[in-house]
Amino acid sequence: MTSAFPPPISEPDPSTFTCSGSLVGPCSSCLRNTHKYGSGGLPLCHWCMTSARENWGTGVRFNNTRTQAS
């Protein structure tokens, strides 16, 4: 069973272990290091995204606001 509380902010999000260091950035909510940039990255760490889903429902997800170059 996992803890309901996230580890200290000094501990990175587990997603950082599967991406290159150039794709690591701060969570937009708690500032914990997370896989933020590039394909597959999110602006929220695992724990902040879980909290957002609890508050907003399972339909919450990151929407890319960048336009594709033609």
N, C-alpha and C positions, 0 to 999 in steps of 0.2 A: 504494500500500500504506500502511495506517495503522500508526502506532506501537503496539506492544503495551503500552506504558506510558502511563498517563493524564497529561495536562498537570498543572502545579502546582495545588494546591488553590485558589490565588487566581484561577484561570480558572474561570468558571461552566460548568455543564453546558449543552450546546447547546439543551436543551429550554427554557431560560429565554428564548431569543430569540423563541419563538413564543407566549409567554403574558404576561399583564399582570404588572406588578411586584407587585401584591397577592397573586399566587399563587406567588411565589418564596419559598423557605425553605431551611433547611440540610438536606443529606442526613443521614439518621439514622446513617450510618456514618462518613463522612469530613468532614462539615460543609461540603462544597462547595455553593454555591448551585445549586438545581435547581427544576424545576416540581413543587412539593410539595403545594400546597393546591388543592382544587376538583376538578372533573371532569377526568379524565385525568392527574392528578398522582400521583406515586409517592413513597414515603418515601426511596427510594434514587436516587442519580444514575445516569447511564448506565453508568459504569465499575463502580460497586459492584454494580449489578444484573447486569452481565455476569459478575462474579466469583461472585455468588450462584448464578447459573444454572450456571456451571461446577462449583461444589461440590455443588449440590443437584439438578441436572438441568433440563431445559427446562420442566418442569411448575411451577417456582417462579413465583409472581406475587403481587402485592399483593392481599390480601383485605380488603374494606371491613368494619370492625368496628362501624360506626355503624348503628344501627337507623333505619329509615325511620319518620317520623312518620305516624300514621294520621289 
